[in-house]
Amino acid sequence: MVDTLRLATLQNSPENLPGMILFKNVSKTFRNVRVLDGISLEIGLGERVALIGSNGAGKTTLIRCLLGEYTFDGEVSIEGLSPRSERTRVLGSIGFVPQLPPPLKMPVGQLIDFAADLCATDPKQIIELTATLGLDMAPIIDRQFVRLSGGMKQKLLIAIALGRNARVLVMDEPAANLDPE
């Protein structure tokens, strides 16, 4: 039996604007198994929301609907735009840390330059963020991303997401592979 997906609002900001992110009656089925069942949620600007549930509860599925990766029943919008039909515009305003790092074979330095160029950010800003996360870039700058440890990959992906200066930050299990400290 699939666990129920629970939502926890972590912080409300006085500047909250209704409708920054809207899920309206969102349902998703995989091979006759209902994973999401009528999820409705409105997240205002400045709110922090945690999706809480056991494995298989639908957390990642809901995130993938938000990113426009899945078709679904219902409605999802970010600032009034559909992630499915206006994907490029929507993804331009999102910083995303995936649950599993992609198997990229490009060198770390090239990945940082690519990410910085994509979102018009100075690569130095991303490198500075990696340092605050405890990742020394000097020894790994020429190493392929796929050859980094799990924790190094995660720290780099978090730095890239934070370096985007995005209006929406989505992290799917951001502490995975990180040391407790």
N, C-alpha and C positions, 0 to 999 in steps of 0.2 A: 504494500500500500504506500502511495506517495504521501509524504509529509506535507502539511499545509505551509505555504509560503507566508511568512510574517514580515511586516514592515515596521521599522523603528525609526522615528524621527529623532535625530541626534542633536540638532540645533536649529532653532528658528531665528531668523534675522529680522529686525524691524523693517528692513527694506524689502521683505518678501513681496514679490509680484506674483499674483495668481497666474497659473498656466504656463510657467516656464517649461515644464515637462508635464504632459498629460497622457495618462493611460485611461482609456475609456472602454470598459467591458471587453478587455483583451483576453482572448482564448487561443490556445495553441494545442494541436493534437499531432502526435507522432504515431503512425501505424495504429490507429484506433485507441491510443492511450492519451487521455486528456491530461496535459501537463500544466497548462494554465487554464483557469476556469473563471472567466468574467472579472478579471482584475481591473479595478478602477482606482486611480490615484492621481492626485494633482500635486506637483512639487513646485514650490515657488523659488524664485531667485534667492540664493543664499542659504537655502535649506540643505541639510545633510541628512541623507536617508540610508539606512542599512537594510539590506535584504537578508533576513534570517530564516534559515530552514535547514533541514538535514539534506544529505546528498539526494538528488533526484526531486527536490521540492519545486524546482522551476526557476531558481535565481538566475542562472546563466541564460536560460531560455528567455526570460523577461529582458535581460540586458541585450541579448541578440535582437530581440524585437525593437528595442530602443535604437539600436545601431542600424536598423534596416536590413539586417542579414536574413531574417525569416519572414515569410508570409504568415499571416495570422488573421483571426477574426477580431473585429473591434477597431479601435482607433488609437494611434500613438502619434504624438506631435511634440516637437521641441520648438518653442517660440512660434507656434502656429504652423510649422513646416513638417511635412511628412518625411520620416527617415527613409521610407521605401521609394517615394516618387521624386524626392528632392535630396537624394543621398549625398551628393557632393557638397551642397550648401550646408546641410546639417552636420556632416562629419567634419567640416572645417571649423566648427565651434566646439568640438568634443576632444578632450584628452582621454585616452583609453589605455588601461593596463589590463591585458588579457589574463585569464586564469592560467593558461599555458603559453609560455613564450614561443613565438614562431621559430621554425628551424632555418633561420637566415644564415647564409654562408658568407655574407659580406663582412669585411673587417669593421670593428667597432667604430673607428674614426669615420669611415664612409657612412655608416648607419647614422651617426650623430649629424654629419653634414647633410645627409639626405633629409632627416627629420627636421633639422633647423631650416633648410631651404623650403621644405613643404609648408611650414607654418610661419615663414618669415621671421624667424628667431635667430639670434646670434648663437652659433655653436658653443661659444664660451659660456653662455648662460646655462646650457645643458651640462657642460663639463663641471661648472661650479656647483650645480645641483647634485651631481654624482658625488662630489667631495663631501657635501653636507650629509649625504646618505652613507658615508664611510667607504666609498669606492674610489680607489686610486687609479686614475686613467692611464698614467704613464706606462705601466707594464702590460696593459691590455689593448692599447689603442690600435695596434696592427693585427691583433688576434681576431679570428672569425668569431662572430657573435655566437654561433652554434657551439663553439668550443669553450665558452665561459661556464663557470659553475652555475647552478640554478639560482643561487642568491645574487651573484653578479648580474645575471640576466635580468632578474627582477628589479634590482636597484637601478639599472640602466633604463629599463622600460618606465619605471616610475619617474625618473629624472626627465625623460623625453616627454611624458604626459604632462608633468608639471611645467616644463619649459615652453609648452605651447601657449600659455596664457589663455587657455580656453575658458569659455563661459560655463561649460559643463565638464565635470571630471567624473569618469566612470572607472571604478576599479573592481575587477572580479577577483576576489581572494588575493589582495595585494601583498599580504604577509607570507604567502606561500614561498617556501624555500629560503626564508630569511632567518638569520640567527635571532634568538630571543631579544638581545639588546638592540 
